[in-house]
């Protein structure tokens, strides 16, 4: 069992599973008319890609690139949420 889990993480497949669940969640939420879900899920997906890259032995700049892309996505989502929150008051 330990070898199987180790291989699952070393190959990056564990992250692939999580990304798959994230994609199913996005489709389900969009189908429920929650179209604003993509900005909320994008930063997490980008961080997962960074984790997958690190687990599979990618160059440091690949990992850094995914992380760098996640920051503006997160800041956009944060600004969007704060703007919506202040508009409701």
Buried (B, 14 or more C-beta within 10 A) or exposed (E): EEEEEEEBBEEBBBBEEBBEEBEEEBEEBEEEEEEEBBBBBBBBBBBBBBBBBBBBEBEEEBBEBBBEBBEEBBEEBEEEEEEEEEEEE
